[in-house]
Every structure is written in structure tokens, then in C-alpha cells.
Amino acid sequence: MKQINQIFFKGLIVVLPITLTFYLLFWASVKVESLFKSSLQWILGKELYIPGLGIAVTLILVFLVGLLVSNFITARLFNWITDTLEKVPLIKVIYNPLKDLMALIPGRSSSKNKLQRVVMVPLEGLGVEVMGLVTREDLEEIPDKNLITVYVPLSYMLGGLTVFVDRNKVKKVDMAVDQALKLSVTAWIKAPETERK
């Protein structure tokens, strides 16, 4: 019976991540498709509409917005729009944290992102350390100029903590930001590439 259970759980370990991945991709695709489906069916007619056009239109629109934001003239318009959104009372509560969260995405060429580095932060009195990302080193809002902010992601995308730490107490880790995020999100149970081959 014990061997049957082991075989079952080995199968579950393989099947569950694959199934959930494809389910989430399918769910996201359906949601994105539904954004433009009715509009495209109205413009093209139901007989000319091909499933997947909504996703294609969404990707093209996102790319076009990226082009417009890269242009000097239209970038000023988008900056004005985002500055306005940051001031509207109810909208700013949702918009500002989402905008700041996007700054954590590795590979973005923003000035905030250049400050990001992976560090170990000691938990005083516990004798353990946590891994995090330095998000700001210039805290003009706080009188203590020696403090920096470190974002500590929690496992399985359950949020994270922002901690204020003395810059002299953190240890730099020679690791890419995206790799640190991946390992933190999976609670460091991700197998090394050599083990999976």
C-alpha cells in the first residue's frame, strides 16, 4: 500500500503543476480574448471572427502603447495621464501600488530598477537571515539617512514585507533579481537544472 501511495504522489507531483499551469494560461487567454471579442464580432461579423483575434488585438495594443511611451512627444502625454491618476483619491489607492509593483519586474529600464540588488537581511535575535531586494536607498521621508528599504517576497506569491534596515547590516548576494524572485516564490524548493536532467 505504501508503494502505491508513493507512485500516486510521484504522478501527482508531475501532473498537478502541468495541469495548473495550462489551466491558468487557458483562464488568462479566455479573459483576454473576451476583452475585444464582442467588438471584433461587431466590426468583422460573426462569420469572419476567428477565435484568438482578441488576444492578438490585445498584444498589438500593448505593443503600440509601448511604442507611444517610447516616443518623446507622446511620452509626455502618458506622463501627464499617469501623474493625474496618481492624484485622484480613490484611483491612486489602486494605481500607485500596482505601478510600484511593476517596477519590481526585472529587465525594465527604469531608474528605480537600477537600484535593485539582492541582499540578505539578518533577523535580530533569531540568528536567521531573509533574502530580499533593495528597492530604495534614499529615504528623504525618514530622518535616519542610514536606512534603506528591502522588499522581502513571501513564498507562493502571498505578498511580501517591506523592511527598513541599516545599510551596513545587509549583505550583498551575487544573484540576479529574477532568479532571487523565482527561488523566493517557490520557497527554494526549485530543483537545480543539473538535478532535473
C-alpha positions as MATLAB code, in Angstrom:
seq = 'MKQINQIFFKGLIVVLPITLTFYLLFWASVKVESLFKSSLQWILGKELYIPGLGIAVTLILVFLVGLLVSNFITARLFNWITDTLEKVPLIKVIYNPLKDLMALIPGRSSSKNKLQRVVMVPLEGLGVEVMGLVTREDLEEIPDKNLITVYVPLSYMLGGLTVFVDRNKVKKVDMAVDQALKLSVTAWIKAPETERK';
ca = [
       0.000    0.000    0.000;
       2.876    2.366    0.864;
       4.431    1.810   -2.575;
       1.093    2.548   -4.300;
       0.848    5.823   -2.350;
       4.408    6.776   -3.332;
       3.713    6.083   -7.012;
       0.457    8.068   -6.833;
       2.169   11.090   -5.234;
       5.016   10.948   -7.766;
       2.385   11.127  -10.504;
       0.594   13.958   -8.680;
       3.842   15.947   -8.401;
       4.207   15.753  -12.200;
       0.541   16.179  -13.194;
      -0.555   18.948  -10.788;
       1.933   21.706  -11.812;
       1.380   20.961  -15.527;
      -2.412   20.964  -15.141;
      -2.470   24.178  -13.077;
      -0.091   25.929  -15.485;
      -2.233   25.105  -18.511;
      -5.434   25.919  -16.626;
      -4.117   29.363  -15.608;
      -2.895   30.036  -19.160;
      -6.278   28.965  -20.533;
      -8.140   31.114  -17.967;
      -5.966   34.169  -18.756;
      -6.420   33.599  -22.508;
     -10.217   33.414  -22.156;
     -10.264   36.638  -20.107;
      -8.005   38.497  -22.569;
      -9.986   37.161  -25.546;
     -13.245   38.395  -24.030;
     -11.937   41.990  -23.863;
     -12.349   42.538  -27.620;
     -14.446   39.562  -28.736;
     -17.814   41.362  -28.964;
     -16.280   44.462  -30.579;
     -14.442   42.384  -33.184;
     -17.551   40.331  -33.918;
     -19.499   43.575  -34.417;
     -16.815   45.046  -36.728;
     -15.937   41.903  -38.698;
     -19.162   39.969  -38.343;
     -19.514   36.634  -36.560;
     -18.683   34.654  -39.708;
     -15.272   36.378  -40.179;
     -14.315   36.356  -36.498;
     -11.605   33.812  -35.642;
     -11.064   32.752  -32.014;
      -7.763   34.219  -30.847;
      -8.204   37.591  -32.575;
      -8.998   39.203  -29.202;
      -5.648   38.037  -27.813;
      -3.841   39.246  -30.955;
      -5.514   42.683  -30.745;
      -4.628   42.955  -27.028;
      -0.955   42.125  -27.707;
      -0.830   44.622  -30.604;
      -2.403   47.365  -28.463;
       0.047   46.778  -25.608;
       2.940   46.923  -28.101;
       1.566   50.165  -29.627;
       1.277   51.740  -26.165;
       4.906   50.726  -25.567;
       5.876   52.476  -28.817;
       3.942   55.610  -27.862;
       5.525   55.714  -24.402;
       8.969   55.418  -26.031;
       8.260   58.449  -28.242;
       9.326   61.782  -26.695;
       6.156   63.688  -27.641;
       3.553   61.070  -26.720;
       5.528   60.037  -23.613;
       4.789   63.488  -22.163;
       1.057   62.878  -22.659;
       1.267   59.489  -20.921;
       3.279   61.065  -18.070;
       0.547   63.682  -17.664;
      -2.131   60.940  -17.588;
      -0.215   58.863  -15.001;
       0.513   61.958  -12.878;
      -3.215   62.766  -12.920;
      -4.155   59.202  -11.929;
      -1.719   59.391   -9.005;
      -3.673   62.368   -7.606;
      -7.274   61.099   -7.889;
      -8.213   59.925   -4.351;
      -9.867   56.542   -4.996;
      -7.865   55.629   -8.112;
      -4.455   56.371   -6.568;
      -5.038   53.775   -3.821;
      -5.145   51.062   -6.511;
      -2.985   52.607   -9.246;
       0.087   53.656   -7.212;
       0.805   50.241   -5.613;
       0.313   48.493   -8.984;
       2.680   50.944  -10.673;
       5.285   50.413   -7.936;
       4.860   46.639   -8.201;
       5.592   46.813  -11.942;
       8.903   48.487  -11.079;
       9.959   45.190   -9.454;
       9.794   43.363  -12.793;
      13.364   42.525  -13.833;
      14.521   43.839  -17.183;
      12.639   47.132  -17.013;
      14.907   50.055  -17.834;
      13.747   52.419  -15.116;
      15.853   54.376  -12.691;
      14.128   52.597   -9.781;
      15.018   49.209  -11.173;
      18.728   50.062  -11.414;
      18.829   50.310   -7.617;
      17.538   46.782   -7.151;
      20.026   44.306   -5.827;
      19.680   41.083   -3.902;
      20.692   41.180   -0.230;
      20.487   39.100    2.924;
      18.863   40.800    5.916;
      19.586   39.467    9.432;
      16.601   38.984   11.749;
      17.950   40.320   15.038;
      17.872   37.886   17.934;
      16.718   34.919   15.816;
      20.036   34.029   14.229;
      18.493   33.719   10.753;
      18.554   35.819    7.602;
      15.975   36.537    4.901;
      16.631   37.341    1.267;
      15.201   40.491   -0.250;
      15.580   43.214   -2.866;
      16.832   46.700   -2.100;
      14.114   48.951   -3.504;
      15.246   52.358   -2.224;
      18.456   53.748   -0.803;
      17.470   57.400   -0.490;
      14.759   57.794    2.133;
      14.213   61.536    2.328;
      10.951   60.897    4.249;
      12.863   59.378    7.195;
      15.456   61.364    9.186;
      17.800   58.368    9.649;
      19.887   58.563    6.467;
      21.469   55.177    7.090;
      18.236   53.252    6.464;
      17.356   51.538    3.186;
      14.181   49.687    2.169;
      14.297   45.998    1.365;
      11.355   44.101   -0.107;
      11.173   40.523    1.196;
       8.868   38.404   -1.028;
       6.837   35.668    0.620;
       6.618   32.168   -0.811;
       3.956   31.221   -3.369;
       3.110   34.826   -4.281;
       1.428   35.519   -0.941;
       2.687   39.087   -0.854;
       5.784   40.344    0.873;
       7.212   42.628    3.520;
       8.969   45.934    3.181;
      11.554   46.323    5.916;
      13.717   49.300    6.870;
      17.263   48.153    7.541;
      20.575   49.766    8.392;
      22.535   49.696    5.122;
      25.619   48.398    6.948;
      23.768   45.300    8.192;
      22.739   43.882    4.816;
      24.979   41.527    2.856;
      25.039   41.741   -0.925;
      24.260   38.472   -2.725;
      25.745   37.820   -6.153;
      22.472   36.722   -7.782;
      20.208   38.123  -10.495;
      16.990   39.764   -9.264;
      14.741   37.486  -11.358;
      16.493   34.349  -10.048;
      16.078   35.530   -6.432;
      12.374   36.200   -7.019;
      11.851   32.777   -8.615;
      13.569   30.987   -5.731;
      11.731   33.018   -3.087;
       8.346   32.391   -4.687;
       8.916   28.623   -4.731;
      10.270   28.567   -1.155;
      13.641   27.475   -2.585;
      12.337   24.005   -3.452;
      13.049   24.502   -7.149;
      15.451   21.779   -8.234;
      18.750   22.863   -9.829;
      18.939   22.380  -13.618;
      21.516   19.581  -13.230;
      19.197   17.555  -10.967;
      16.236   17.830  -13.364;
      18.141   16.449  -16.377;
];
